Amino acid sequence: MRSKTSLFNKGVQKQNIKQHGWIGLIYLVGLLFSVPLQMILFASDENQTQYNTIEHLFEVGFPIQLLFVFIVPVMAGIFLFRYLQVTSSADMIHSLPIKREELFGNHLISGIMMLLLPVWITALTAFITVNLYTALDPISSSDIWSWTVVITVMTLFYFSFSVFVGMMTGMSVAQGILSFILLMLPAGVFFLITTNLNYFLYGFSTQYYSSKTIINWSPILMMNELNYRDIPTGQIAIYLLLAVLFSFAALLLYRFRHVEMATQAITFQPLRPIFKYGVTFCAMIVGGAYFEMYGTTGWLIFGYIFGSLIGYLVAEMILQKTWRIFQVKTFIHYTAYAGVIIIAAILINTDALGYETSVPDNEEIDSVYFGHSLYPLTAEEDTGQEIEVFLSDENYIQNVREFHEELVQRQPKEIKRLTSPSKNELVIAYQLKNGSTLVRQYRIPMETVEKELAGIMESESYKRIEYHIEDLDQELDTITITADGLVNKNVSITDKEEIKELQQILKYEISSLKINEMIEEGRNWGHILLEPASSDNLAGNPSFDEPQASIPWKKSFDELESWLDENEYLEQARTLPEEIEKMEILHQPGTRNYTYPDQVFVEQNDMGAKMVVVEDNDMIEEALQHYSEFGTGEYFVQFTTIDGMRVYGVFSDNEVPESILSKLNNN
């Protein structure tokens, strides 16, 4: 008798509800607990409602929401199609006069209804709760609707993906593990690849490409951001489309899946080499990323070999379901894989595609950013705040481009370990006329390119961005000067006339800065914070609405120091010699590499080391003027304040005061 395909078989549906209905019940309880119940608890707590507000449902019990929305749909996919992974159940079910399409469709519909009804009931309960409590008024109907749509779509996506994965494996445990791994895999593999490329490609920016792309490549990471940023409608539509595609792909795999494949790790023969070499490649780049931290090519290669061997052997054991895999064939297959990787590594390392030397032509460039941090390029995506840092000045673009061309030709050796000051980090970004953005990041000692950098960093265009000249042109409410390092001090200047004078002085000091003053770090008295006038801020605390502009108070700002002294602010703004009980000067030959000064005092080598203790205020003032908090040199200083606090520093070779040299020589 010919069976008739039906998407609703009463017997199958009844059995699914009886056997798996608890899945929907768990989902309902979990969502009700994490959303409406948390809303009621919040609205009933006066201490909470007095200082906090809830503006959308993702702010309520978000971690619990995230946990249930991911775990329960994946569980539903595992349990509803569990019969495929057990040999006896698979034989029995497929001996019934029911087509595979009908079985699949009925199980899929059962799962969808079990999962979506709890979502819709929770949304309705949340709507009623919002209307019962005035403390929840900021939550609008559109917020509830948005939550319902997002959770519905992501529930469908996770469920359909779990079913899809279940068709490719014959083990329920593997289905759950692989579902999580594959959902994280694109983002993880992308991150690991970019981490490894950072070692091979000169100028490659792992941080930029990871921050811009990695979240969009994993639905789990994407959902983790729902409590503080909106997901574009187009992205949700893509996940809905993917849910449909995974469902049809699962059906297609189900039609061709052999019943006897139950209990096998991978159920389709063509997928086995993909699984084997995929695991090998992932393990290899994990090993490379780990051993790359040791900073040598030898350890990096060891990481690749060790990781790939472990990954390959584990994958073989899983596929063959035995540890007895050490055969000639196994060795030959691994050798072939290693050969392909070696060829790829040679192509990347020799820059066969011209990535390292790629500098766009003038006519291709619309605007350019030159700075020492990637943050301005990623701030809008990370915080929602747009920072305008790209400049269209033709002379500035030409200077940056010429410097970049010389840099890629010379290729000064990069600093692999990030213990160097941030000024040793250069970021160059071009906005091209075709709409794309080209970004390069270099970590090089500034002294190797100081002369070439002068034309860029001494220009007005660079200083306007780096030192917040536009903020100095605006009306300010307050200028706060905060001391760095030795003593906790700050002074706030609110007098309008004094603020105007300070603005002019700061603009003069910044315009006078030379390249050697800008690239040295650790030689600041403190920082200057600019708070815009209240009329320029939105309601609320401006410190939360917008970050305050901060300008380093360079020790070369003589005009500023004179003004502070004349207006009796200097004592409140920076460390004075009267606040230092004593200083100890250590001359330690052979410590020219970048070193934290405190390490030199802790690990000092007595061979050739000289130390003197100084309590003279004039010498202490001279030392305060010339020392840096970090850097290179052979002369180190330890200040001890009258409060017993110790602060360390270093003198570069050309900054050691004569009085200190004389004191050491006469000791």
CORRAQUI-V341189 format. One record per residue. N is the residue number from 1. RES is the residue in one small letter. SS is DSSP state (h for helix, s for strand, l for the rest). PHI is phi in whole degrees, 0 to 359 (NA if undefined). OMEGA is omega in whole degrees, 0 to 359 (none if undefined). Layout:
BEGIN
N:RES:SS:PHI:OMEGA
N:RES:SS:PHI:OMEGA
END
This chain:
BEGIN
1:m:l:NA:184
2:r:l:281:180
3:s:l:277:181
4:k:l:254:182
5:t:l:289:178
6:s:l:220:178
7:l:l:278:178
8:f:l:222:178
9:n:l:256:185
10:k:h:303:182
11:g:h:296:180
12:v:h:294:181
13:q:h:296:180
14:k:h:297:180
15:q:h:295:180
16:n:h:295:180
17:i:h:294:181
18:k:h:294:187
19:q:h:272:188
20:h:h:235:181
21:g:h:299:179
22:w:h:299:180
23:i:h:296:179
24:g:h:296:179
25:l:h:295:178
26:i:h:298:181
27:y:h:297:180
28:l:h:296:180
29:v:h:297:181
30:g:h:297:180
31:l:h:290:178
32:l:h:296:179
33:f:h:292:187
34:s:h:276:181
35:v:l:243:185
36:p:h:299:181
37:l:h:297:178
38:q:h:294:176
39:m:h:295:180
40:i:h:295:179
41:l:h:298:179
42:f:h:295:183
43:a:h:295:181
44:s:l:274:183
45:d:l:257:182
46:e:h:297:179
47:n:h:297:179
48:q:h:285:185
49:t:h:290:181
50:q:h:290:186
51:y:h:246:184
52:n:l:231:175
53:t:l:225:174
54:i:l:246:185
55:e:l:253:176
56:h:l:206:189
57:l:h:290:179
58:f:h:286:175
59:e:h:278:185
60:v:l:259:176
61:g:l:49:189
62:f:h:300:181
63:p:h:302:180
64:i:h:291:175
65:q:h:306:184
66:l:h:302:181
67:l:h:296:182
68:f:h:291:183
69:v:h:294:178
70:f:h:272:189
71:i:h:290:187
72:v:h:294:177
73:p:h:299:178
74:v:h:295:176
75:m:h:300:180
76:a:h:299:178
77:g:h:297:180
78:i:h:289:187
79:f:h:285:181
80:l:h:293:180
81:f:l:248:180
82:r:h:298:183
83:y:h:298:180
84:l:h:287:187
85:q:h:264:179
86:v:l:244:188
87:t:h:304:182
88:s:h:296:180
89:s:h:293:180
90:a:h:297:179
91:d:h:297:183
92:m:h:292:183
93:i:h:298:184
94:h:l:279:173
95:s:l:271:179
96:l:l:285:180
97:p:l:281:179
98:i:l:231:180
99:k:l:293:179
100:r:h:299:180
101:e:h:300:180
102:e:h:291:177
103:l:h:301:182
104:f:h:297:182
105:g:h:299:180
106:n:h:292:177
107:h:h:294:180
108:l:h:295:180
109:i:h:295:178
110:s:h:301:180
111:g:h:297:181
112:i:h:299:181
113:m:h:292:178
114:m:h:299:185
115:l:h:268:185
116:l:h:277:178
117:l:h:302:176
118:p:h:300:179
119:v:h:296:183
120:w:h:290:177
121:i:h:296:178
122:t:h:297:179
123:a:h:297:179
124:l:h:296:178
125:t:h:297:178
126:a:h:296:179
127:f:h:297:179
128:i:h:294:180
129:t:h:298:179
130:v:h:300:182
131:n:h:282:180
132:l:h:269:186
133:y:l:236:179
134:t:h:292:179
135:a:h:295:181
136:l:h:259:182
137:d:l:302:179
138:p:l:300:178
139:i:l:278:182
140:s:l:265:178
141:s:h:297:179
142:s:h:293:176
143:d:h:295:179
144:i:h:294:179
145:w:h:298:179
146:s:h:299:178
147:w:h:300:182
148:t:h:298:181
149:v:h:295:183
150:v:h:297:182
151:i:h:293:177
152:t:h:299:183
153:v:h:295:182
154:m:h:291:175
155:t:h:296:177
156:l:h:298:182
157:f:h:297:182
158:y:h:297:180
159:f:h:294:182
160:s:h:296:179
161:f:h:292:178
162:s:h:299:178
163:v:h:296:179
164:f:h:301:179
165:v:h:295:180
166:g:h:300:179
167:m:h:286:184
168:m:h:264:179
169:t:l:229:180
170:g:l:252:182
171:m:l:227:182
172:s:h:297:179
173:v:h:298:179
174:a:h:297:179
175:q:h:299:180
176:g:h:294:182
177:i:h:294:181
178:l:h:294:178
179:s:h:300:179
180:f:h:294:182
181:i:h:298:183
182:l:h:291:177
183:l:h:290:178
184:m:h:267:189
185:l:h:301:182
186:p:h:303:180
187:a:h:293:181
188:g:h:296:180
189:v:h:295:179
190:f:h:300:180
191:f:h:297:182
192:l:h:293:178
193:i:h:296:180
194:t:h:294:177
195:t:h:297:180
196:n:h:286:178
197:l:h:297:179
198:n:h:301:180
199:y:h:281:188
200:f:h:264:186
201:l:l:257:180
202:y:l:292:178
203:g:l:95:180
204:f:l:289:183
205:s:l:250:177
206:t:h:299:185
207:q:h:298:183
208:y:h:293:184
209:y:h:290:178
210:s:h:292:183
211:s:h:293:182
212:k:h:279:192
213:t:h:241:195
214:i:h:300:183
215:i:h:293:181
216:n:h:288:183
217:w:h:262:178
218:s:l:219:179
219:p:h:297:179
220:i:h:293:178
221:l:h:292:178
222:m:h:298:180
223:m:h:293:180
224:n:l:295:181
225:e:l:258:185
226:l:l:295:183
227:n:l:280:178
228:y:l:224:173
229:r:l:210:181
230:d:l:282:175
231:i:l:266:181
232:p:l:304:179
233:t:h:302:180
234:g:h:299:180
235:q:h:291:176
236:i:h:295:178
237:a:h:298:178
238:i:h:296:179
239:y:h:293:176
240:l:h:295:178
241:l:h:298:178
242:l:h:297:178
243:a:h:300:178
244:v:h:295:182
245:l:h:295:179
246:f:h:295:178
247:s:h:296:179
248:f:h:292:178
249:a:h:295:178
250:a:h:296:178
251:l:h:298:180
252:l:h:298:178
253:l:h:295:181
254:y:h:297:182
255:r:h:296:184
256:f:h:257:182
257:r:l:283:178
258:h:l:278:182
259:v:h:299:184
260:e:h:288:179
261:m:h:282:175
262:a:l:303:181
263:t:l:78:176
264:q:l:275:181
265:a:l:296:178
266:i:l:234:190
267:t:l:269:181
268:f:l:243:184
269:q:h:304:181
270:p:h:298:181
271:l:h:278:184
272:r:h:295:177
273:p:h:296:177
274:i:h:296:178
275:f:h:297:184
276:k:h:297:183
277:y:h:281:174
278:g:h:293:177
279:v:h:296:180
280:t:h:298:182
281:f:h:295:180
282:c:h:298:179
283:a:h:296:180
284:m:h:295:183
285:i:h:287:172
286:v:h:295:178
287:g:h:299:179
288:g:h:296:180
289:a:h:296:180
290:y:h:289:185
291:f:h:282:176
292:e:h:296:181
293:m:h:295:179
294:y:h:278:166
295:g:l:81:179
296:t:l:235:180
297:t:h:296:180
298:g:h:301:179
299:w:h:294:179
300:l:h:297:180
301:i:h:297:177
302:f:h:302:179
303:g:h:300:179
304:y:h:296:182
305:i:h:294:181
306:f:h:298:181
307:g:h:297:182
308:s:h:292:178
309:l:h:296:179
310:i:h:298:180
311:g:h:299:181
312:y:h:295:182
313:l:h:293:178
314:v:h:297:180
315:a:h:298:178
316:e:h:296:180
317:m:h:297:179
318:i:h:294:183
319:l:h:290:183
320:q:h:270:178
321:k:l:56:176
322:t:l:199:176
323:w:l:270:180
324:r:l:275:185
325:i:l:241:186
326:f:l:278:181
327:q:l:234:179
328:v:h:300:181
329:k:h:299:179
330:t:h:298:180
331:f:h:296:181
332:i:h:297:181
333:h:h:295:179
334:y:h:293:178
335:t:h:298:178
336:a:h:297:177
337:y:h:299:181
338:a:h:299:178
339:g:h:298:179
340:v:h:297:181
341:i:h:295:180
342:i:h:297:178
343:i:h:298:179
344:a:h:298:180
345:a:h:296:178
346:i:h:296:180
347:l:h:298:180
348:i:h:291:185
349:n:h:292:178
350:t:l:272:178
351:d:l:54:182
352:a:l:299:181
353:l:l:267:177
354:g:l:73:181
355:y:l:296:187
356:e:l:295:184
357:t:l:263:183
358:s:l:285:174
359:v:l:230:183
360:p:l:295:176
361:d:l:287:182
362:n:h:305:184
363:e:h:289:178
364:e:h:272:189
365:i:s:268:175
366:d:s:266:179
367:s:s:203:185
368:v:s:218:172
369:y:s:239:175
370:f:s:228:182
371:g:s:196:185
372:h:l:240:182
373:s:l:208:175
374:l:l:277:187
375:y:h:307:180
376:p:h:300:181
377:l:h:279:183
378:t:h:246:186
379:a:h:298:183
380:e:h:296:180
381:e:h:289:183
382:d:h:282:187
383:t:h:239:183
384:g:l:83:180
385:q:l:261:180
386:e:l:274:178
387:i:l:243:182
388:e:l:277:184
389:v:l:237:179
390:f:l:277:183
391:l:s:243:184
392:s:l:252:180
393:d:l:300:187
394:e:h:296:180
395:n:h:295:179
396:y:h:295:178
397:i:h:301:181
398:q:h:297:179
399:n:h:296:179
400:v:h:296:182
401:r:h:295:179
402:e:h:297:177
403:f:h:297:181
404:h:h:296:179
405:e:h:298:179
406:e:h:294:181
407:l:h:296:183
408:v:h:287:176
409:q:h:282:181
410:r:h:282:182
411:q:l:48:175
412:p:l:302:183
413:k:l:299:182
414:e:s:279:174
415:i:l:274:184
416:k:l:283:181
417:r:l:268:186
418:l:l:274:173
419:t:l:260:183
420:s:l:276:179
421:p:l:299:183
422:s:h:295:178
423:k:h:296:176
424:n:h:283:179
425:e:s:255:180
426:l:s:244:177
427:v:s:237:177
428:i:s:239:181
429:a:s:226:177
430:y:s:246:166
431:q:s:268:184
432:l:s:269:184
433:k:l:291:177
434:n:l:276:177
435:g:l:96:181
436:s:l:271:179
437:t:s:233:178
438:l:s:251:185
439:v:s:235:174
440:r:s:228:181
441:q:s:227:182
442:y:s:231:175
443:r:s:239:186
444:i:s:227:176
445:p:l:298:185
446:m:h:298:182
447:e:h:295:180
448:t:h:284:181
449:v:l:230:185
450:e:h:302:182
451:k:h:297:182
452:e:h:290:182
453:l:h:283:187
454:a:h:304:182
455:g:h:297:180
456:i:h:273:190
457:m:h:284:176
458:e:l:270:181
459:s:l:282:179
460:e:h:296:182
461:s:h:300:180
462:y:h:296:184
463:k:h:292:179
464:r:h:297:179
465:i:h:279:188
466:e:h:292:186
467:y:l:246:170
468:h:l:56:179
469:i:h:299:180
470:e:h:298:177
471:d:h:292:178
472:l:h:289:178
473:d:l:277:183
474:q:l:269:174
475:e:l:287:182
476:l:s:243:174
477:d:s:275:186
478:t:s:214:167
479:i:s:240:181
480:t:s:250:179
481:i:s:251:184
482:t:s:244:181
483:a:s:283:176
484:d:l:261:164
485:g:l:80:197
486:l:l:293:187
487:v:l:232:180
488:n:l:280:182
489:k:l:222:169
490:n:s:199:178
491:v:s:222:179
492:s:s:251:181
493:i:s:251:185
494:t:l:242:180
495:d:l:296:187
496:k:h:299:181
497:e:h:293:179
498:e:h:294:178
499:i:h:297:179
500:k:h:297:178
501:e:h:297:180
502:l:h:297:180
503:q:h:301:180
504:q:h:293:180
505:i:h:296:180
506:l:h:295:178
507:k:h:297:178
508:y:h:294:181
509:e:h:299:181
510:i:h:293:180
511:s:h:295:182
512:s:h:271:183
513:l:l:297:176
514:k:l:255:187
515:i:h:302:182
516:n:h:294:179
517:e:h:284:184
518:m:h:281:185
519:i:h:274:177
520:e:l:277:178
521:e:l:243:181
522:g:l:88:178
523:r:l:248:178
524:n:s:241:171
525:w:s:283:183
526:g:s:172:180
527:h:s:228:181
528:i:s:245:181
529:l:s:260:181
530:l:s:252:178
531:e:s:253:182
532:p:s:298:178
533:a:l:300:185
534:s:h:303:183
535:s:h:294:181
536:d:h:273:183
537:n:l:257:173
538:l:l:282:177
539:a:l:300:182
540:g:l:110:181
541:n:l:288:182
542:p:h:298:180
543:s:h:294:178
544:f:h:268:183
545:d:h:286:187
546:e:l:206:180
547:p:l:293:180
548:q:l:284:176
549:a:s:291:181
550:s:s:235:180
551:i:s:243:178
552:p:s:292:176
553:w:s:269:182
554:k:s:290:177
555:k:l:291:178
556:s:l:274:180
557:f:l:281:184
558:d:h:293:180
559:e:h:298:179
560:l:h:295:181
561:e:h:296:178
562:s:h:297:180
563:w:h:295:179
564:l:h:297:179
565:d:h:293:180
566:e:h:296:182
567:n:l:264:175
568:e:l:60:176
569:y:l:254:190
570:l:h:299:181
571:e:h:297:180
572:q:h:273:191
573:a:h:256:183
574:r:l:218:180
575:t:l:290:178
576:l:l:245:183
577:p:h:300:179
578:e:h:295:180
579:e:h:269:179
580:i:s:255:178
581:e:s:288:179
582:k:s:196:172
583:m:s:225:179
584:e:s:245:180
585:i:s:255:180
586:l:s:240:172
587:h:s:257:184
588:q:l:238:180
589:p:l:299:176
590:g:l:82:180
591:t:l:239:185
592:r:l:278:177
593:n:l:294:181
594:y:l:301:185
595:t:s:218:170
596:y:l:288:186
597:p:h:304:181
598:d:h:295:179
599:q:h:295:181
600:v:h:294:179
601:f:h:289:181
602:v:h:285:187
603:e:l:251:186
604:q:l:301:178
605:n:l:260:184
606:d:l:294:183
607:m:l:291:178
608:g:l:81:183
609:a:l:279:176
610:k:s:234:179
611:m:s:221:174
612:v:s:227:176
613:v:s:252:184
614:v:s:237:177
615:e:l:236:181
616:d:l:288:185
617:n:h:296:180
618:d:h:295:179
619:m:h:290:178
620:i:h:295:178
621:e:h:298:179
622:e:h:297:178
623:a:h:293:178
624:l:h:300:182
625:q:h:290:190
626:h:h:247:185
627:y:l:280:174
628:s:s:241:181
629:e:l:289:177
630:f:l:203:182
631:g:s:147:181
632:t:l:248:179
633:g:l:158:180
634:e:l:243:182
635:y:s:245:186
636:f:s:239:183
637:v:s:228:173
638:q:s:236:177
639:f:s:267:173
640:t:s:241:182
641:t:s:281:179
642:i:l:294:176
643:d:l:270:178
644:g:l:90:180
645:m:l:281:180
646:r:s:247:178
647:v:s:228:187
648:y:s:245:178
649:g:s:200:182
650:v:s:219:173
651:f:s:255:172
652:s:l:290:189
653:d:h:304:184
654:n:h:269:183
655:e:h:242:180
656:v:l:284:180
657:p:l:300:180
658:e:h:299:181
659:s:h:298:179
660:i:h:288:177
661:l:h:299:180
662:s:h:296:180
663:k:h:297:179
664:l:h:292:183
665:n:h:291:182
666:n:h:272:183
667:n:l:287:none
END
